[in-house]
Amino acid sequence: MPVTIGPVPSAIDPVLLEKLGRVSFPTLGHYLEEGFADPGISRVAGTTRVVGRAVTVRTTATDSTMLHHAAGLVEPGDVIVVDTGGDVRHAPLGEVVASALSFRGAAGAIVDGSATDIDEIAPLGLPVYARGLSVLTTKLHDIDAGGLNVPVVCGGVVVQPGDIVLADANGVLFASPAVLDAVIDVALEDDAEEPELVQALRDGGRLGDLTGASATVAGFVS
């Protein structure tokens, strides 16, 4: 497949980004069912949450030429999302790529494959998510394949350039701005109410009574 370069995606509404920066990501899981990367992709470096625009990269199993190209084009707040075509043996992201992303202000990197140089990446503070680590790396073979800002698959999810990437210690969520805009306000309301619910439990309340689940169960058996 020849190289494909798509257009630079639109910027994300800063109001939406600010709200996403405040919400608990698992709360969004109460309202969404799609877009969640499978649990095989987890955080291997960094400690901060990720909120940013997806810059998508498709590589081949052994060649990271396209990723090196993309790393020089990211803008502050972008998140590189790498589709390796299913390869988990060759690590396309190591100290050099992570440094390039960090110095340009990237918010993070999500690799559907392996990472390497983890001890060198850690001091950068760049959040990196991957399926694991490898000492076998990709090379610059200059293969005429891959893509930038094209639809990719990461963690079993189809990711479009310009989607929003949300990631923390729990996992990774990819979604369009429209999808997240539709649920963010109710999710923030839930977050605001949660301390009161936890306090009611601390005071001896029964969870099912407080949430209405026990009444529902009673209706099933009556």
C-alpha positions as CSV (number, residue, x, y, z in Angstrom):
1,M,0.0,0.0,0.0
2,P,1.5,3.4,-1.0
3,V,2.1,6.2,1.4
4,T,-1.0,8.3,2.3
5,I,-0.9,11.7,3.8
6,G,-4.1,13.2,5.0
7,P,-4.9,16.8,5.9
8,V,-4.1,18.3,9.3
9,P,-7.2,17.9,11.4
10,S,-9.1,20.8,12.9
11,A,-8.3,22.2,16.3
12,I,-10.5,21.1,19.2
13,D,-12.8,23.6,20.9
14,P,-10.9,24.9,23.9
15,V,-14.1,24.9,26.0
16,L,-14.5,21.2,25.4
17,L,-10.9,20.6,26.2
18,E,-11.2,22.5,29.5
19,K,-14.2,20.4,30.5
20,L,-12.4,17.1,29.6
21,G,-9.5,18.2,31.7
22,R,-11.8,18.2,34.7
23,V,-13.9,15.1,34.2
24,S,-13.1,11.7,35.6
25,F,-12.5,9.6,32.5
26,P,-14.2,6.4,33.9
27,T,-17.4,8.5,34.4
28,L,-17.6,8.8,30.7
29,G,-17.7,5.0,30.7
30,H,-21.2,5.3,32.3
31,Y,-22.5,7.0,29.1
32,L,-20.4,5.5,26.2
33,E,-19.8,2.0,25.0
34,E,-17.6,2.5,22.0
35,G,-14.1,4.0,21.6
36,F,-12.4,2.3,24.5
37,A,-9.0,0.7,23.7
38,D,-8.7,-2.9,24.8
39,P,-6.9,-3.3,28.2
40,G,-3.8,-4.7,26.5
41,I,-2.8,-1.1,25.9
42,S,-1.6,0.5,29.2
43,R,0.6,3.3,30.4
44,V,4.3,2.4,30.4
45,A,5.7,5.9,31.0
46,G,4.5,9.1,32.5
47,T,2.1,9.9,35.3
48,T,-0.1,12.7,33.9
49,R,-3.5,12.3,32.2
50,V,-3.7,12.7,28.5
51,V,-6.2,15.0,26.7
52,G,-5.5,15.9,23.1
53,R,-6.1,15.8,19.4
54,A,-5.2,12.6,17.6
55,V,-2.4,12.7,15.0
56,T,-2.7,9.2,13.5
57,V,0.3,7.3,12.1
58,R,0.3,3.9,10.3
59,T,3.6,2.2,10.1
60,T,4.8,-1.2,8.8
61,A,6.1,-3.9,11.1
62,T,9.8,-3.0,10.7
63,D,9.9,0.5,9.4
64,S,9.3,3.7,11.4
65,T,10.1,6.2,8.6
66,M,6.5,7.7,8.8
67,L,6.6,8.0,12.6
68,H,9.9,10.0,12.4
69,H,8.3,12.3,9.8
70,A,5.2,12.7,11.9
71,A,7.1,13.5,15.1
72,G,8.5,16.6,13.6
73,L,5.0,17.9,12.7
74,V,3.0,17.5,15.9
75,E,1.7,20.6,17.6
76,P,1.4,21.3,21.3
77,G,-1.3,19.2,22.8
78,D,-1.3,16.6,20.1
79,V,-1.3,12.9,20.8
80,I,0.5,10.5,18.4
81,V,-1.6,7.4,17.8
82,V,0.4,4.6,16.1
83,D,-1.0,1.7,14.2
84,T,1.7,-0.9,13.6
85,G,-0.5,-3.2,11.6
86,G,-0.6,-5.7,14.4
87,D,3.1,-6.1,15.0
88,V,4.0,-6.2,18.7
89,R,7.7,-7.3,18.4
90,H,9.3,-4.2,16.9
91,A,9.2,-1.1,19.0
92,P,8.7,2.0,16.9
93,L,8.9,4.5,19.8
94,G,12.0,4.9,21.9
95,E,14.0,7.7,23.4
96,V,14.6,9.6,20.2
97,V,11.0,9.7,19.0
98,A,9.7,10.3,22.5
99,S,12.1,13.2,22.9
100,A,11.0,14.7,19.6
101,L,7.4,14.5,20.7
102,S,8.1,15.9,24.2
103,F,10.2,18.8,22.9
104,R,7.4,19.8,20.5
105,G,4.8,19.8,23.3
106,A,2.9,16.6,22.5
107,A,0.4,15.5,25.2
108,G,1.2,11.8,24.8
109,A,1.8,8.8,22.6
110,I,-0.4,5.7,22.1
111,V,1.2,2.8,20.4
112,D,-0.7,-0.4,19.4
113,G,2.6,-2.3,19.7
114,S,5.7,-2.1,21.8
115,A,7.9,0.8,23.1
116,T,11.5,0.7,24.1
117,D,14.1,2.8,26.0
118,I,11.7,3.0,28.9
119,D,14.3,4.2,31.4
120,E,15.4,7.0,29.1
121,I,11.8,8.0,28.3
122,A,10.7,8.2,31.9
123,P,12.5,11.5,32.8
124,L,10.8,13.2,29.8
125,G,7.4,13.0,31.6
126,L,5.7,12.1,28.3
127,P,2.8,9.8,28.9
128,V,3.4,6.7,26.7
129,Y,0.9,3.9,26.3
130,A,1.8,0.6,24.6
131,R,1.1,-3.2,24.7
132,G,4.5,-3.8,26.3
133,L,8.2,-3.3,25.9
134,S,10.8,-4.7,23.5
135,V,14.5,-4.4,22.8
136,L,13.8,-5.2,19.1
137,T,13.3,-1.9,17.3
138,T,12.1,-0.7,14.0
139,K,14.5,0.7,11.5
140,L,14.5,3.5,8.8
141,H,14.1,1.2,5.8
142,D,12.4,4.0,3.8
143,I,9.6,1.6,2.8
144,D,7.0,3.2,0.5
145,A,4.1,2.4,2.8
146,G,2.2,3.8,5.8
147,G,0.2,6.9,6.4
148,L,-0.2,10.2,8.4
149,N,-3.5,11.7,9.4
150,V,-5.4,8.7,8.0
151,P,-7.9,6.4,9.8
152,V,-6.0,3.8,11.9
153,V,-6.9,1.0,14.3
154,C,-5.5,1.2,17.8
155,G,-6.6,-1.1,20.6
156,G,-9.4,-2.5,18.5
157,V,-10.8,1.0,17.9
158,V,-11.0,2.9,14.6
159,V,-9.4,6.2,15.2
160,Q,-9.9,9.2,12.9
161,P,-7.4,12.0,12.7
162,G,-8.7,14.8,14.9
163,D,-10.5,12.5,17.3
164,I,-9.9,13.3,21.0
165,V,-7.7,11.0,23.0
166,L,-8.3,10.6,26.7
167,A,-6.0,8.4,28.7
168,D,-5.0,7.8,32.3
169,A,-3.9,5.0,34.6
170,N,-7.2,3.2,33.8
171,G,-6.8,3.0,30.0
172,V,-7.5,4.9,26.8
173,L,-10.6,6.3,25.1
174,F,-10.8,7.6,21.5
175,A,-13.9,9.6,20.5
176,S,-15.0,12.4,18.2
177,P,-15.5,15.9,19.6
178,A,-19.2,15.6,18.9
179,V,-19.6,12.4,20.9
180,L,-17.8,13.8,23.9
181,D,-19.5,17.2,23.7
182,A,-22.9,15.3,24.0
183,V,-22.0,13.7,27.3
184,I,-19.5,15.9,29.0
185,D,-21.9,18.1,31.0
186,V,-23.9,15.2,32.5
187,A,-20.6,13.4,33.3
188,L,-19.3,16.5,35.2
189,E,-22.6,16.6,37.1
190,D,-22.1,13.0,38.1
191,D,-18.6,13.8,39.3
192,A,-20.0,16.6,41.4
193,E,-22.5,14.4,43.0
194,E,-20.2,11.5,43.8
195,P,-18.7,12.8,47.0
196,E,-22.2,13.0,48.5
197,L,-22.9,9.4,47.5
198,V,-19.6,8.2,49.1
199,Q,-20.4,10.1,52.3
200,A,-23.9,8.5,52.4
201,L,-22.2,5.1,52.2
202,R,-19.8,6.1,54.9
203,D,-22.8,7.0,57.0
204,G,-24.2,3.4,56.7
205,G,-26.3,3.7,53.6
206,R,-26.8,0.7,51.3
207,L,-25.6,1.3,47.8
208,G,-28.6,-0.4,46.1
209,D,-31.0,1.9,48.1
210,L,-29.0,5.0,47.2
211,T,-28.8,4.2,43.5
212,G,-32.2,2.6,43.0
213,A,-30.8,-0.8,42.1
214,S,-32.4,-2.5,45.0
215,A,-35.8,-1.2,44.0
216,T,-35.2,-2.5,40.5
217,V,-34.3,-5.9,41.8
218,A,-37.4,-5.9,44.0
219,G,-39.4,-5.3,40.9
220,F,-37.9,-8.3,39.2
221,V,-38.9,-10.7,42.0
222,S,-42.2,-9.3,43.1
